[in-house]
C-alpha cells in the first residue's frame, strides 16, 4: 500500500520539478534575448544620433552652397530642393523615434 501511494507522489514531485526547471530556463533565455535586443537598440540609437549629426552638417553645407553668389541658379535650386528633402527625412525620423 505504501508503494502505491508513494509512486504517484514521487512522480508528481518529479513532474513539478521538471516543469519548474523548464520554466526557469525559458525565463533565463527570455532575459538573455531581452538584453541582446536592448543592446541592439542602444547601438541603433547611437547610429541614429551619428546620422543626425551628419545630416545637420550636410544641411549646413547645402545652405552655404545655395546662398553663395558664385553658385549658378540651377545648382542653388537643386541644393535648396535637397535641403528640403533632408529636412523631410529628419522630421520623418523624429516621428519614427516617438
N, C-alpha and C positions, 0 to 999 in steps of 0.2 A: 504494500500500500504506500509506503514512503517513497519508493522508487517511482511509482506512477505520478504522485503529486510533485515530486522533485524535478522530474524531467521537463514538464511544461514550464515550471518556474525558471529553470536554468535556460531553456530555450527562449523564454520571454526576456530574461536578462541579457542574453547574448544578442538577441534581435534589437533590443533597446540600445545596447552599447554600439552595435553596428550602425544604426540609424543616427545616433548622436555623433559618431566619428565621421560619417559621411556628410552630415550637416556642417560639422566643423570644417571639413576640407573644402566644401563648396563655399563657405563663408570666407575662408582664407584665400581661395582663388579669386573670389569676387573683390576682396580687398586689394589684392595684388593688381587685378585688372583696373580697378579704380585709380590706384596710384599711378599706373602707366598712362592712363587717359589724362590725369591731371598734369603729369609731366609733359605730355604732348601738347596739352592746352597751353601751358606756360611757354613752351618753345614757340608755338604758333603766335601767341601774343607778342613775344619778343620780335618775331619776324615781321608781324604787322606793324609794330612801332618803328622798326627799321625802314620798312617800306613807306610809312607815313613821312618819315624824315626825308627820304629820297624824293618823294612826291613834292614835298614842300620846297626842296632845293630846285627841282625841275620847274616847279611853278614860278619860283623867283627868277630863274634863268629865262623862262619864256616871257615873263613880264618885262624883264630887262630888254630882251630881244625885240619884242613887239613895240616897245616905246622908243627904241633907238632911231635917231633921224636918218642914219645911213642905210637902214634896212628897207628894201623895196616894199611897197604897199602889199603886194600879194603874199610876201613872206610874213609880214606883220599880221595880216588877216589869218593866215594859216596858224601862226603862233597863238593868236587870240582864240581861235577855234580849239586848238589843242589844249590851251589853258582851261577853257570851259569844260572840255572832256575830262581833264584832270580833276577839276572841282566836282564834277558829277561822280566820278569814281570815288573820291574821298567821302562825299556825302553818302553814297551808297554803302561804303564800308562802315561808316558810323552808324547807319541804320541797321546793318547786319550785326554790329557789335552789341547793340541794345537788344 
